[in-house]
Protein backbone atom coordinates (compact mmCIF):
# COMPACT_ATOMS: atom_id res chain seq x y z
CA UNK A 1 0.00 0.00 0.00
CA UNK A 2 1.05 3.54 -0.65
CA UNK A 3 1.52 5.72 2.40
CA UNK A 4 0.26 9.28 2.19
CA UNK A 5 2.74 11.86 3.56
CA UNK A 6 1.54 15.35 4.57
CA UNK A 7 4.12 17.81 3.22
CA UNK A 8 2.12 20.93 4.12
CA UNK A 9 3.86 21.63 7.43
CA UNK A 10 7.49 21.27 6.27
CA UNK A 11 6.66 23.26 3.11
CA UNK A 12 5.16 26.08 5.18
CA UNK A 13 8.20 26.07 7.46
CA UNK A 14 10.40 26.42 4.38
CA UNK A 15 8.36 29.37 3.08
CA UNK A 16 8.41 31.08 6.48
CA UNK A 17 12.17 30.57 6.78
CA UNK A 18 12.80 32.09 3.35
CA UNK A 19 10.47 34.96 4.18
CA UNK A 20 12.32 35.72 7.42
CA UNK A 21 15.66 35.61 5.59
CA UNK A 22 14.43 38.04 2.95
CA UNK A 23 12.93 40.32 5.57
CA UNK A 24 16.20 40.30 7.50
CA UNK A 25 18.12 41.10 4.33
CA UNK A 26 15.83 44.05 3.71
CA UNK A 27 17.01 45.63 6.96
CA UNK A 28 20.75 45.08 6.49
CA UNK A 29 22.75 48.27 5.97
CA UNK A 30 24.87 48.35 2.83
CA UNK A 31 27.22 51.06 4.06
CA UNK A 32 30.08 48.62 4.43
CA UNK A 33 30.16 48.44 0.61
CA UNK A 34 30.29 52.20 0.22
CA UNK A 35 26.55 52.44 -0.35
CA UNK A 36 24.67 54.89 1.84
CA UNK A 37 21.22 53.34 2.07
CA UNK A 38 19.61 51.43 4.89
CA UNK A 39 16.53 49.44 4.00
CA UNK A 40 13.31 50.15 5.84
CA UNK A 41 9.86 48.63 5.92
CA UNK A 42 8.53 47.51 2.54
CA UNK A 43 5.60 49.66 1.39
CA UNK A 44 4.69 48.65 -2.15
CA UNK A 45 1.33 50.38 -2.55
CA UNK A 46 0.64 52.49 0.52
CA UNK A 47 -2.89 52.93 1.88
CA UNK A 48 -5.62 53.86 -0.57
CA UNK A 49 -7.50 56.90 0.77
CA UNK A 50 -10.32 59.11 -0.50
CA UNK A 51 -8.91 62.48 0.60
CA UNK A 52 -5.66 64.14 1.56
CA UNK A 53 -4.48 66.21 4.50
CA UNK A 54 -5.19 69.96 4.63
CA UNK A 55 -1.51 70.60 5.33
CA UNK A 56 0.12 69.90 1.95
CA UNK A 57 3.17 72.09 1.71
CA UNK A 58 5.37 70.72 -1.12
CA UNK A 59 4.52 69.24 -4.55
CA UNK A 60 6.25 67.24 -7.30
CA UNK A 61 5.00 65.69 -10.54
CA UNK A 62 7.24 62.79 -11.54
CA UNK A 63 8.24 61.52 -15.00
CA UNK A 64 5.23 59.19 -15.02
CA UNK A 65 2.96 62.19 -14.29
CA UNK A 66 2.11 61.04 -10.76
CA UNK A 67 1.69 63.89 -8.29
CA UNK A 68 3.40 63.69 -4.91
CA UNK A 69 2.15 65.92 -2.10
CA UNK A 70 4.28 66.25 1.03
CA UNK A 71 2.55 67.18 4.27
CA UNK A 72 3.45 68.62 7.62
CA UNK A 73 3.12 65.62 9.93
CA UNK A 74 0.93 63.31 7.83
CA UNK A 75 3.45 61.77 5.46
CA UNK A 76 3.16 61.90 1.67
CA UNK A 77 0.38 61.31 -0.86
CA UNK A 78 0.66 60.01 -4.43
CA UNK A 79 -2.11 60.89 -6.89
CA UNK A 80 -2.12 59.12 -10.27
CA UNK A 81 -5.11 60.99 -11.68
CA UNK A 82 -7.54 58.45 -10.30
CA UNK A 83 -6.49 57.02 -6.94
CA UNK A 84 -4.71 58.47 -3.90
CA UNK A 85 -2.08 56.45 -2.05
CA UNK A 86 -0.91 57.51 1.39
CA UNK A 87 2.58 56.69 2.72
CA UNK A 88 3.79 57.25 6.28
CA UNK A 89 6.41 55.89 8.64
CA UNK A 90 4.27 52.74 8.75
CA UNK A 91 5.35 52.07 5.17
CA UNK A 92 9.01 52.95 5.72
CA UNK A 93 9.07 56.75 5.32
CA UNK A 94 11.69 58.01 7.77
CA UNK A 95 9.51 60.86 9.08
CA UNK A 96 6.01 62.19 8.37
CA UNK A 97 7.01 65.86 7.91
CA UNK A 98 8.25 66.53 4.37
CA UNK A 99 10.42 69.54 3.48
CA UNK A 100 11.40 68.75 -0.10
CA UNK A 101 10.63 66.20 -2.88
CA UNK A 102 13.00 65.38 -5.76
CA UNK A 103 13.31 62.78 -8.53
CA UNK A 104 16.49 61.36 -10.06
CA UNK A 105 17.07 60.31 -13.67
CA UNK A 106 16.14 56.72 -12.86
CA UNK A 107 12.72 57.79 -11.54
CA UNK A 108 13.47 57.25 -7.84
CA UNK A 109 11.67 59.73 -5.58
CA UNK A 110 13.44 61.35 -2.60
CA UNK A 111 11.77 62.91 0.42
CA UNK A 112 13.80 65.33 2.51
CA UNK A 113 12.07 64.92 5.86
CA UNK A 114 12.49 66.91 9.04
CA UNK A 115 15.08 64.37 10.21
CA UNK A 116 16.51 62.28 7.36
CA UNK A 117 16.18 61.55 3.63
CA UNK A 118 13.95 58.75 2.31
CA UNK A 119 14.26 57.19 -1.14
CA UNK A 120 11.36 55.40 -2.83
CA UNK A 121 12.08 53.21 -5.86
CA UNK A 122 8.44 52.34 -6.53
CA UNK A 123 8.55 49.28 -4.31
CA UNK A 124 10.44 50.00 -1.12
CA UNK A 125 11.53 52.94 1.01
CA UNK A 126 15.17 53.27 2.02
CA UNK A 127 16.74 55.77 4.38
CA UNK A 128 19.90 57.44 3.13
CA UNK A 129 22.74 57.46 5.64
CA UNK A 130 25.95 59.46 5.57
CA UNK A 131 28.60 57.05 4.34
CA UNK A 132 31.55 56.42 6.65
CA UNK A 133 34.11 57.12 3.92
CA UNK A 134 36.14 59.96 5.39
CA UNK A 135 35.01 62.21 2.51
CA UNK A 136 32.06 63.85 4.22
CA UNK A 137 33.51 67.32 3.60
CA UNK A 138 33.97 66.83 -0.15
CA UNK A 139 32.41 69.69 -2.10
CA UNK A 140 31.81 68.99 -5.80
CA UNK A 141 29.28 69.83 -8.49
CA UNK A 142 28.31 66.89 -10.67
CA UNK A 143 25.50 66.82 -13.23
CA UNK A 144 23.31 64.14 -11.65
CA UNK A 145 23.87 64.91 -7.96
CA UNK A 146 20.93 65.68 -5.71
CA UNK A 147 21.26 68.26 -2.95
CA UNK A 148 19.31 68.24 0.31
CA UNK A 149 18.85 70.61 3.21
CA UNK A 150 20.23 69.60 6.59
CA UNK A 151 18.04 69.48 9.68
CA UNK A 152 17.32 72.41 11.94
CA UNK A 153 20.39 73.66 13.81
CA UNK A 154 22.71 71.48 11.70
CA UNK A 155 24.22 74.21 9.51
CA UNK A 156 24.96 71.69 6.73
CA UNK A 157 23.78 70.48 3.34
CA UNK A 158 23.91 66.99 1.83
CA UNK A 159 25.08 65.93 -1.61
CA UNK A 160 24.01 62.54 -2.97
CA UNK A 161 25.79 61.13 -6.03
CA UNK A 162 23.48 58.13 -6.40
CA UNK A 163 25.68 55.99 -4.20
CA UNK A 164 27.17 58.06 -1.38
CA UNK A 165 25.53 60.73 0.76
CA UNK A 166 28.00 63.44 1.77
CA UNK A 167 27.49 65.75 4.73
CA UNK A 168 28.95 69.14 3.80
CA UNK A 169 29.80 72.00 6.13
CA UNK A 170 30.15 75.54 4.83
CA UNK A 171 33.50 77.28 5.23
CA UNK A 172 33.39 79.52 8.28
CA UNK A 173 32.69 83.20 7.77
CA UNK A 174 33.24 86.23 9.95
CA UNK A 175 29.48 86.84 10.06
CA UNK A 176 28.96 83.29 11.30
CA UNK A 177 31.62 83.67 13.97
CA UNK A 178 30.06 86.98 15.04
CA UNK A 179 26.67 85.29 15.43
CA UNK A 180 28.03 82.57 17.71
CA UNK A 181 29.96 85.16 19.71
CA UNK A 182 26.78 87.16 20.19
CA UNK A 183 24.66 84.09 21.04
CA UNK A 184 27.00 81.55 22.68
CA UNK A 185 25.35 78.17 23.34
CA UNK A 186 26.57 78.24 26.94
CA UNK A 187 24.41 81.32 27.50
CA UNK A 188 21.55 80.38 25.15
CA UNK A 189 21.25 76.57 25.44
CA UNK A 190 17.69 76.52 24.08
CA UNK A 191 18.48 78.49 20.94
CA UNK A 192 18.18 75.73 18.35
CA UNK A 193 19.29 77.83 15.39
CA UNK A 194 22.41 77.81 13.28
CA UNK A 195 23.11 80.82 11.00
CA UNK A 196 24.36 78.40 8.32
CA UNK A 197 21.05 76.47 8.28
CA UNK A 198 19.83 76.12 4.69
CA UNK A 199 16.25 77.01 3.74
CA UNK A 200 16.46 76.59 -0.05
CA UNK A 201 18.79 75.19 -2.72
CA UNK A 202 18.97 76.03 -6.42
CA UNK A 203 21.21 75.05 -9.36
CA UNK A 204 21.38 77.69 -12.12
CA UNK A 205 22.01 77.39 -15.87
CA UNK A 206 25.76 77.78 -15.29
CA UNK A 207 25.77 74.77 -12.95
CA UNK A 208 26.40 76.94 -9.90
CA UNK A 209 24.81 75.96 -6.59
CA UNK A 210 22.95 78.60 -4.56
CA UNK A 211 22.02 78.21 -0.89
CA UNK A 212 19.65 80.46 1.04
CA UNK A 213 20.67 80.51 4.69
CA UNK A 214 19.02 81.39 7.96
CA UNK A 215 21.10 84.40 8.93
CA UNK A 216 23.99 84.80 6.49
CA UNK A 217 22.20 85.68 3.26
CA UNK A 218 22.95 83.66 0.12
CA UNK A 219 25.97 81.48 -0.60
CA UNK A 220 27.00 80.71 -4.20
CA UNK A 221 29.25 77.69 -4.72
CA UNK A 222 30.87 77.59 -8.17
CA UNK A 223 32.75 74.31 -7.85
CA UNK A 224 35.95 75.77 -6.40
CA UNK A 225 35.04 78.97 -4.57
CA UNK A 226 32.26 80.34 -2.36
CA UNK A 227 30.69 83.79 -2.69
CA UNK A 228 28.48 85.22 0.04
CA UNK A 229 25.81 87.87 -0.58
CA UNK A 230 24.43 89.50 2.54
CA UNK A 231 24.07 93.25 1.99
CA UNK A 232 20.98 95.48 1.89
CA UNK A 233 18.94 93.38 4.33
CA UNK A 234 19.30 90.04 2.56
CA UNK A 235 20.78 88.44 5.68
CA UNK A 236 18.30 89.93 8.13
CA UNK A 237 15.93 86.94 7.90
CA UNK A 238 15.95 83.44 6.34
CA UNK A 239 16.24 83.33 2.54
CA UNK A 240 13.42 80.99 1.51
CA UNK A 241 13.47 81.09 -2.29
CA UNK A 242 15.97 81.40 -5.13
CA UNK A 243 15.43 81.30 -8.90
CA UNK A 244 17.11 82.40 -12.15
CA UNK A 245 15.05 84.61 -14.46
CA UNK A 246 15.04 84.37 -18.26
CA UNK A 247 17.78 87.03 -18.48
CA UNK A 248 20.18 85.10 -16.25
CA UNK A 249 19.67 87.29 -13.19
CA UNK A 250 19.19 85.60 -9.83
CA UNK A 251 16.23 86.44 -7.59
CA UNK A 252 16.19 85.88 -3.83
CA UNK A 253 13.25 86.24 -1.45
CA UNK A 254 13.42 86.27 2.34
CA UNK A 255 11.00 86.33 5.26
CA UNK A 256 9.48 89.72 5.96
CA UNK A 257 12.17 91.83 4.29
CA UNK A 258 12.43 92.10 0.52
CA UNK A 259 12.82 90.56 -2.90
CA UNK A 260 16.30 90.90 -4.37
CA UNK A 261 17.82 90.67 -7.85
CA UNK A 262 21.49 89.89 -8.55
CA UNK A 263 23.13 90.39 -11.97
CA UNK A 264 26.47 88.81 -10.97
CA UNK A 265 27.79 92.25 -10.03
CA UNK A 266 25.24 94.14 -7.96
CA UNK A 267 22.51 93.13 -5.52
CA UNK A 268 19.29 95.14 -5.97
CA UNK A 269 16.49 95.43 -3.44
CA UNK A 270 13.47 95.28 -5.77
CA UNK A 271 11.10 96.68 -3.17
CA UNK A 272 12.89 99.99 -3.63
CA UNK A 273 12.51 99.98 -7.40
CA UNK A 274 9.67 101.06 -9.65
CA UNK A 275 7.17 98.34 -10.45
CA UNK A 276 7.71 96.37 -7.28
CA UNK A 277 8.22 98.88 -4.49
CA UNK A 278 5.30 100.95 -5.78
CA UNK A 279 2.94 98.02 -6.21
CA UNK A 280 -0.56 99.06 -5.23
CA UNK A 281 -1.67 97.70 -1.82
CA UNK A 282 1.91 96.81 -0.86
CA UNK A 283 3.88 99.77 0.45
CA UNK A 284 7.54 99.57 1.44
CA UNK A 285 6.59 99.46 5.15
CA UNK A 286 4.51 96.28 4.78
CA UNK A 287 6.59 93.21 5.68
CA UNK A 288 6.10 90.46 3.11
CA UNK A 289 7.43 86.92 3.47
CA UNK A 290 8.56 85.55 0.12
CA UNK A 291 8.13 81.79 0.40
CA UNK A 292 8.67 80.30 -3.06
CA UNK A 293 9.16 81.22 -6.74
CA UNK A 294 8.28 79.26 -9.91
CA UNK A 295 8.96 80.02 -13.58
CA UNK A 296 6.41 79.22 -16.29
CA UNK A 297 7.17 78.15 -19.85
CA UNK A 298 7.20 81.77 -21.06
CA UNK A 299 9.79 82.69 -18.46
CA UNK A 300 7.45 84.74 -16.28
CA UNK A 301 8.08 84.43 -12.55
CA UNK A 302 5.32 83.53 -10.09
CA UNK A 303 6.15 84.60 -6.56
CA UNK A 304 4.34 83.00 -3.63
CA UNK A 305 4.08 85.21 -0.56
CA UNK A 306 2.96 83.88 2.78
CA UNK A 307 -0.24 85.91 3.21
CA UNK A 308 -0.20 88.46 0.37
CA UNK A 309 -1.19 86.09 -2.42
CA UNK A 310 0.71 85.27 -5.61
CA UNK A 311 2.58 87.88 -7.66
CA UNK A 312 3.23 87.40 -11.36
CA UNK A 313 6.49 89.22 -12.14
CA UNK A 314 6.92 90.05 -15.82
CA UNK A 315 9.41 92.63 -17.10
CA UNK A 316 9.15 94.61 -13.86
CA UNK A 317 5.35 94.52 -14.01
CA UNK A 318 3.41 92.89 -11.20
CA UNK A 319 -0.01 91.22 -11.32
CA UNK A 320 -1.48 90.20 -7.99
CA UNK A 321 -3.61 87.08 -7.47
CA UNK A 322 -5.20 86.76 -4.01
CA UNK A 323 -5.52 83.25 -2.59
CA UNK A 324 -8.62 82.77 -0.46
CA UNK A 325 -10.72 80.15 1.22
CA UNK A 326 -14.13 81.83 1.01
CA UNK A 327 -13.30 85.23 2.49
CA UNK A 328 -10.27 84.13 4.51
CA UNK A 329 -6.71 84.72 3.28
CA UNK A 330 -4.79 81.48 2.71
CA UNK A 331 -1.23 81.12 4.01
CA UNK A 332 0.84 79.84 1.07
CA UNK A 333 3.94 77.74 1.62
CA UNK A 334 5.14 76.91 -1.92
CA UNK A 335 4.41 77.28 -5.64
CA UNK A 336 5.17 74.61 -8.25
CA UNK A 337 4.98 74.44 -12.06
CA UNK A 338 4.18 70.93 -13.32
CA UNK A 339 5.05 69.06 -16.53
CA UNK A 340 2.15 70.68 -18.41
CA UNK A 341 2.85 74.27 -17.25
CA UNK A 342 0.12 74.17 -14.60
CA UNK A 343 0.76 76.15 -11.42
CA UNK A 344 0.07 74.60 -8.01
CA UNK A 345 0.22 75.99 -4.49
CA UNK A 346 1.09 74.13 -1.32
CA UNK A 347 -0.50 75.57 1.81
CA UNK A 348 -0.17 75.21 5.56
CA UNK A 349 -3.80 74.39 6.31
CA UNK A 350 -5.95 74.57 3.15
CA UNK A 351 -4.80 71.70 0.94
CA UNK A 352 -3.46 72.40 -2.55
CA UNK A 353 -4.58 75.08 -5.00
CA UNK A 354 -4.35 75.10 -8.80
CA UNK A 355 -4.36 78.01 -11.23
CA UNK A 356 -7.30 77.92 -13.68
CA UNK A 357 -5.98 80.70 -15.90
CA UNK A 358 -7.72 83.42 -13.96
CA UNK A 359 -7.46 82.62 -10.29
CA UNK A 360 -6.13 80.02 -7.88
CA UNK A 361 -8.81 77.63 -6.64
CA UNK A 362 -8.68 74.75 -4.21
CA UNK A 363 -7.98 71.47 -6.00
CA UNK A 364 -10.75 68.91 -5.69
CA UNK A 365 -10.26 65.28 -6.56
CA UNK A 366 -12.36 63.71 -9.27
CA UNK A 367 -15.31 61.62 -8.08
C-alpha positions in Angstrom: 0.0 0.0 0.0 1.0 3.5 -0.7 1.5 5.7 2.4 0.3 9.3 2.2 2.7 11.9 3.6 1.5 15.4 4.6 4.1 17.8 3.2 2.1 20.9 4.1 3.9 21.6 7.4 7.5 21.3 6.3 6.7 23.3 3.1 5.2 26.1 5.2 8.2 26.1 7.5 10.4 26.4 4.4 8.4 29.4 3.1 8.4 31.1 6.5 12.2 30.6 6.8 12.8 32.1 3.3 10.5 35.0 4.2 12.3 35.7 7.4 15.7 35.6 5.6 14.4 38.0 2.9 12.9 40.3 5.6 16.2 40.3 7.5 18.1 41.1 4.3 15.8 44.1 3.7 17.0 45.6 7.0 20.7 45.1 6.5 22.7 48.3 6.0 24.9 48.4 2.8 27.2 51.1 4.1 30.1 48.6 4.4 30.2 48.4 0.6 30.3 52.2 0.2 26.6 52.4 -0.4 24.7 54.9 1.8 21.2 53.3 2.1 19.6 51.4 4.9 16.5 49.4 4.0 13.3 50.1 5.8 9.9 48.6 5.9 8.5 47.5 2.5 5.6 49.7 1.4 4.7 48.6 -2.1 1.3 50.4 -2.6 0.6 52.5 0.5 -2.9 52.9 1.9 -5.6 53.9 -0.6 -7.5 56.9 0.8 -10.3 59.1 -0.5 -8.9 62.5 0.6 -5.7 64.1 1.6 -4.5 66.2 4.5 -5.2 70.0 4.6 -1.5 70.6 5.3 0.1 69.9 1.9 3.2 72.1 1.7 5.4 70.7 -1.1 4.5 69.2 -4.5 6.3 67.2 -7.3 5.0 65.7 -10.5 7.2 62.8 -11.5 8.2 61.5 -15.0 5.2 59.2 -15.0 3.0 62.2 -14.3 2.1 61.0 -10.8 1.7 63.9 -8.3 3.4 63.7 -4.9 2.1 65.9 -2.1 4.3 66.2 1.0 2.6 67.2 4.3 3.5 68.6 7.6 3.1 65.6 9.9 0.9 63.3 7.8 3.5 61.8 5.5 3.2 61.9 1.7 0.4 61.3 -0.9 0.7 60.0 -4.4 -2.1 60.9 -6.9 -2.1 59.1 -10.3 -5.1 61.0 -11.7 -7.5 58.4 -10.3 -6.5 57.0 -6.9 -4.7 58.5 -3.9 -2.1 56.4 -2.1 -0.9 57.5 1.4 2.6 56.7 2.7 3.8 57.3 6.3 6.4 55.9 8.6 4.3 52.7 8.8 5.4 52.1 5.2 9.0 53.0 5.7 9.1 56.7 5.3 11.7 58.0 7.8 9.5 60.9 9.1 6.0 62.2 8.4 7.0 65.9 7.9 8.3 66.5 4.4 10.4 69.5 3.5 11.4 68.7 -0.1 10.6 66.2 -2.9 13.0 65.4 -5.8 13.3 62.8 -8.5 16.5 61.4 -10.1 17.1 60.3 -13.7 16.1 56.7 -12.9 12.7 57.8 -11.5 13.5 57.3 -7.8 11.7 59.7 -5.6 13.4 61.4 -2.6 11.8 62.9 0.4 13.8 65.3 2.5 12.1 64.9 5.9 12.5 66.9 9.0 15.1 64.4 10.2 16.5 62.3 7.4 16.2 61.6 3.6 14.0 58.7 2.3 14.3 57.2 -1.1 11.4 55.4 -2.8 12.1 53.2 -5.9 8.4 52.3 -6.5 8.6 49.3 -4.3 10.4 50.0 -1.1 11.5 52.9 1.0 15.2 53.3 2.0 16.7 55.8 4.4 19.9 57.4 3.1 22.7 57.5 5.6 25.9 59.5 5.6 28.6 57.0 4.3 31.6 56.4 6.7 34.1 57.1 3.9 36.1 60.0 5.4 35.0 62.2 2.5 32.1 63.8 4.2 33.5 67.3 3.6 34.0 66.8 -0.2 32.4 69.7 -2.1 31.8 69.0 -5.8 29.3 69.8 -8.5 28.3 66.9 -10.7 25.5 66.8 -13.2 23.3 64.1 -11.6 23.9 64.9 -8.0 20.9 65.7 -5.7 21.3 68.3 -2.9 19.3 68.2 0.3 18.8 70.6 3.2 20.2 69.6 6.6 18.0 69.5 9.7 17.3 72.4 11.9 20.4 73.7 13.8 22.7 71.5 11.7 24.2 74.2 9.5 25.0 71.7 6.7 23.8 70.5 3.3 23.9 67.0 1.8 25.1 65.9 -1.6 24.0 62.5 -3.0 25.8 61.1 -6.0 23.5 58.1 -6.4 25.7 56.0 -4.2 27.2 58.1 -1.4 25.5 60.7 0.8 28.0 63.4 1.8 27.5 65.8 4.7 28.9 69.1 3.8 29.8 72.0 6.1 30.1 75.5 4.8 33.5 77.3 5.2 33.4 79.5 8.3 32.7 83.2 7.8 33.2 86.2 9.9 29.5 86.8 10.1 29.0 83.3 11.3 31.6 83.7 14.0 30.1 87.0 15.0 26.7 85.3 15.4 28.0 82.6 17.7 30.0 85.2 19.7 26.8 87.2 20.2 24.7 84.1 21.0 27.0 81.5 22.7 25.3 78.2 23.3 26.6 78.2 26.9 24.4 81.3 27.5 21.5 80.4 25.2 21.2 76.6 25.4 17.7 76.5 24.1 18.5 78.5 20.9 18.2 75.7 18.3 19.3 77.8 15.4 22.4 77.8 13.3 23.1 80.8 11.0 24.4 78.4 8.3 21.0 76.5 8.3 19.8 76.1 4.7 16.3 77.0 3.7 16.5 76.6 0.0 18.8 75.2 -2.7 19.0 76.0 -6.4 21.2 75.1 -9.4 21.4 77.7 -12.1 22.0 77.4 -15.9 25.8 77.8 -15.3 25.8 74.8 -13.0 26.4 76.9 -9.9 24.8 76.0 -6.6 22.9 78.6 -4.6 22.0 78.2 -0.9 19.7 80.5 1.0 20.7 80.5 4.7 19.0 81.4 8.0 21.1 84.4 8.9 24.0 84.8 6.5 22.2 85.7 3.3 23.0 83.7 0.1 26.0 81.5 -0.6 27.0 80.7 -4.2 29.3 77.7 -4.7 30.9 77.6 -8.2 32.8 74.3 -7.9 36.0 75.8 -6.4 35.0 79.0 -4.6 32.3 80.3 -2.4 30.7 83.8 -2.7 28.5 85.2 0.0 25.8 87.9 -0.6 24.4 89.5 2.5 24.1 93.2 2.0 21.0 95.5 1.9 18.9 93.4 4.3 19.3 90.0 2.6 20.8 88.4 5.7 18.3 89.9 8.1 15.9 86.9 7.9 15.9 83.4 6.3 16.2 83.3 2.5 13.4 81.0 1.5 13.5 81.1 -2.3 16.0 81.4 -5.1 15.4 81.3 -8.9 17.1 82.4 -12.1 15.1 84.6 -14.5 15.0 84.4 -18.3 17.8 87.0 -18.5 20.2 85.1 -16.3 19.7 87.3 -13.2 19.2 85.6 -9.8 16.2 86.4 -7.6 16.2 85.9 -3.8 13.3 86.2 -1.4 13.4 86.3 2.3 11.0 86.3 5.3 9.5 89.7 6.0 12.2 91.8 4.3 12.4 92.1 0.5 12.8 90.6 -2.9 16.3 90.9 -4.4 17.8 90.7 -7.9 21.5 89.9 -8.6 23.1 90.4 -12.0 26.5 88.8 -11.0 27.8 92.3 -10.0 25.2 94.1 -8.0 22.5 93.1 -5.5 19.3 95.1 -6.0 16.5 95.4 -3.4 13.5 95.3 -5.8 11.1 96.7 -3.2 12.9 100.0 -3.6 12.5 100.0 -7.4 9.7 101.1 -9.7 7.2 98.3 -10.4 7.7 96.4 -7.3 8.2 98.9 -4.5 5.3 101.0 -5.8 2.9 98.0 -6.2 -0.6 99.1 -5.2 -1.7 97.7 -1.8 1.9 96.8 -0.9 3.9 99.8 0.5 7.5 99.6 1.4 6.6 99.5 5.1 4.5 96.3 4.8 6.6 93.2 5.7 6.1 90.5 3.1 7.4 86.9 3.5 8.6 85.6 0.1 8.1 81.8 0.4 8.7 80.3 -3.1 9.2 81.2 -6.7 8.3 79.3 -9.9 9.0 80.0 -13.6 6.4 79.2 -16.3 7.2 78.1 -19.9 7.2 81.8 -21.1 9.8 82.7 -18.5 7.4 84.7 -16.3 8.1 84.4 -12.5 5.3 83.5 -10.1 6.1 84.6 -6.6 4.3 83.0 -3.6 4.1 85.2 -0.6 3.0 83.9 2.8 -0.2 85.9 3.2 -0.2 88.5 0.4 -1.2 86.1 -2.4 0.7 85.3 -5.6 2.6 87.9 -7.7 3.2 87.4 -11.4 6.5 89.2 -12.1 6.9 90.1 -15.8 9.4 92.6 -17.1 9.1 94.6 -13.9 5.3 94.5 -14.0 3.4 92.9 -11.2 0.0 91.2 -11.3 -1.5 90.2 -8.0 -3.6 87.1 -7.5 -5.2 86.8 -4.0 -5.5 83.3 -2.6 -8.6 82.8 -0.5 -10.7 80.1 1.2 -14.1 81.8 1.0 -13.3 85.2 2.5 -10.3 84.1 4.5 -6.7 84.7 3.3 -4.8 81.5 2.7 -1.2 81.1 4.0 0.8 79.8 1.1 3.9 77.7 1.6 5.1 76.9 -1.9 4.4 77.3 -5.6 5.2 74.6 -8.3 5.0 74.4 -12.1 4.2 70.9 -13.3 5.1 69.1 -16.5 2.2 70.7 -18.4 2.8 74.3 -17.3 0.1 74.2 -14.6 0.8 76.2 -11.4 0.1 74.6 -8.0 0.2 76.0 -4.5 1.1 74.1 -1.3 -0.5 75.6 1.8 -0.2 75.2 5.6 -3.8 74.4 6.3 -5.9 74.6 3.1 -4.8 71.7 0.9 -3.5 72.4 -2.6 -4.6 75.1 -5.0 -4.3 75.1 -8.8 -4.4 78.0 -11.2 -7.3 77.9 -13.7 -6.0 80.7 -15.9 -7.7 83.4 -14.0 -7.5 82.6 -10.3 -6.1 80.0 -7.9 -8.8 77.6 -6.6 -8.7 74.7 -4.2 -8.0 71.5 -6.0 -10.7 68.9 -5.7 -10.3 65.3 -6.6 -12.4 63.7 -9.3 -15.3 61.6 -8.1 
